[in-house]
Amino acid sequence: MRAKKVEFEVTYVNLQDKPDWFLAISPHGKVPVLKVNDQILFESNAIAEYLDEVVAPRVHPEDPIKRAQNRAWTDFVPDFAKALSGTYYNKSRDESDKAIAAAPKALQKVEDAIARERGNDGPYFNGDTLSLVDAAYAPFFQRFLFVDRELKTGLLDQFPLLKAWAEALMATETVTGSVVDTFDQEFEKSLKRRGFWVADLFEKKAAAAE
Ligand SMILES: N[C@@H](CCC(=O)N[C@@H](CS)C(=O)NCC(=O)O)C(=O)O
């Protein structure tokens, strides 16, 4: 919606204490949910495709082959996200080390897809403009890069196309402005609340800075 400059209102939901009005409209009890007049849409990809259909200009590729390839790589987001977030959603360093060792398999698939399918220098998934694929991957790069400041896996260094893509996304206001201003603090707090060991890294950094 930011990319399309649509006017919208956001209501944040506490997922630890979901309000009844939210549970009544979200079939899986998950965010995001988009309310359009009195209709409810859910699932990020369905919402993104709907917005792309009703608000010009289309960002999905015109070419049906390219569009299908884009959809296929968007379908891969859960695996890709798991590879990245699996490096820090852990209770111990040991579990993180295992996840860091396993992550390249999924990352390599997307690196290869860009090398094979893009046919230009990017920097985004399809080229020089944001697409629905970018919108789908951006939140996971954003969170991973935030944690990796302290975790320092160096994972993206092994994948130059992914790294350049992620850096371009993080230099794009549409992406960086998609979260609350206090995102860093809120995300750190949620890592701690959920008992993930990487929260210690942020606490140590804060203590060292005092
Ligand atoms: N496939 C869904 C996944 C949505 C999802 O997992 N949302 C998470 C937050 S990112 C959520 O609402 N979790 C709360 C819960 O599962 O209780 C989509 O893309 O919309």
PDBQT file of the ligand as one rigid body, heavy atoms in Angstrom, charges set to zero:
ROOT
HETATM    1  N1  LIG A 301       0.741 -17.086   5.494  1.00  0.00    +0.000 N 
HETATM    2  C1  LIG A 301       0.360 -15.975   6.333  1.00  0.00    +0.000 C 
HETATM    3  C2  LIG A 301       1.234 -15.992   7.567  1.00  0.00    +0.000 C 
HETATM    4  C3  LIG A 301       0.894 -14.893   8.527  1.00  0.00    +0.000 C 
HETATM    5  C4  LIG A 301       1.613 -15.049   9.841  1.00  0.00    +0.000 C 
HETATM    6  O1  LIG A 301       2.249 -16.075  10.116  1.00  0.00    +0.000 OA
HETATM    7  N2  LIG A 301       1.498 -14.033  10.679  1.00  0.00    +0.000 N 
HETATM    8  C5  LIG A 301       2.126 -14.085  11.986  1.00  0.00    +0.000 C 
HETATM    9  C6  LIG A 301       2.914 -12.817  12.256  1.00  0.00    +0.000 C 
HETATM   10  S1  LIG A 301       4.126 -12.557  11.040  1.00  0.00    +0.000 SA
HETATM   11  C7  LIG A 301       1.029 -14.121  13.049  1.00  0.00    +0.000 C 
HETATM   12  O2  LIG A 301       0.030 -13.463  12.936  1.00  0.00    +0.000 OA
HETATM   13  N3  LIG A 301       1.239 -14.920  14.075  1.00  0.00    +0.000 N 
HETATM   14  C8  LIG A 301       0.342 -15.010  15.172  1.00  0.00    +0.000 C 
HETATM   15  C9  LIG A 301      -0.063 -16.416  15.493  1.00  0.00    +0.000 C 
HETATM   16  O3  LIG A 301       0.256 -17.326  14.702  1.00  0.00    +0.000 OA
HETATM   17  O4  LIG A 301      -0.666 -16.592  16.547  1.00  0.00    +0.000 OA
HETATM   18  C10 LIG A 301       0.516 -14.646   5.576  1.00  0.00    +0.000 C 
HETATM   19  O5  LIG A 301       1.465 -14.545   4.781  1.00  0.00    +0.000 OA
HETATM   20  O6  LIG A 301      -0.300 -13.750   5.759  1.00  0.00    +0.000 OA
ENDROOT
TORSDOF 0
